[in-house]
Amino acid sequence: MVGCTKVSVPSFMTVSGERVEVDLDRVSSAGDVRDAVVSGTEAGVKSYYIKGDYSRLGMDGRDGNPFAGSGVETIDFSGVYGWDDVYMYCDCSNRMRMRGKGMKAACFRCQYPFAEYAYLEKVRFPDNFSVISEGLFSGCVSLLSVEAPEVHSVGTQAFENCFMLRNLILPEVDSVFSMAFDNCRELKELELPSLAFAGKGAFQNCAITKAVFPDLRTIEGEECFLRCDQLGYVDLPCLECLPSRTFSECPKISEIRICSVKTIGMSVLPCNHGDIDLYLTVEGDMDVDKNAFIGDLSTVTLVLNKDKMPGGGATPEADPETDTWAGVHWKEIRFVD
């Protein structure tokens, strides 16, 4: 084995340079995998390629991961099949929303920083892996990259406190549950072109600079982008309901386009901010909470549909002479068709 000729190599493992391949279909028991990983750690192995039947890996949640404490840096699961059934629940209703194939919750969760998976940097999953379960990588402070091309759901706190996470390849994700990316302080770019559902605080304390989700229709719960202190541009063209405190404590926001929103909750904008262009251009009546816009909005330019002009027929009606709408005085109010 790499770096240590005295360590015997089991028959289900193949060493090629610094790459160790594990064939789970040749494993007798999960204990054999654990023993082999221990030997690999002693030999200085940092990278594993896994193939075969997932059930033989013996991963049973947080306490059943053979890689715990191994110092592993890269794990490629792209040759694995037979994943567990994973069920996803909504926080607000506790009803099942999604199911798919993946790992049980919290398999790679670090209980303390720099603990079980302190060195884990890169993980790759195959096309038959469809769900990143609750807390799967929570606390993996060195994690840089995850590739999961067919994943459709990211569970609650899945990447919580992954401080170094920078690269996510998740082109098929349509659901992101509560606090999934909480405290991802290096995650500045996040492309989720198929995202349709986001849970409470899904992106809170995240470093994303743009929130451009063309298919996002539902935000369930408050504070979706709370304390995203690098967030500058928002475009959510299909969103119809904006929950309370969605953009609270986002001081760098300069433009928000939520052109289908018909319902607005409390305190949706940051209190401390610079100039903002806010586009609320949906046609028809809007349900606006009396505390939706608080603080000084003298730097906010509001863009409304022309049916909010006096006599336009939709409510709340704007007063362009005083730049007042929904009981709030704005820097300027403009109207579009």
Disulfide bonds with the S-S distance in Angstrom:
none
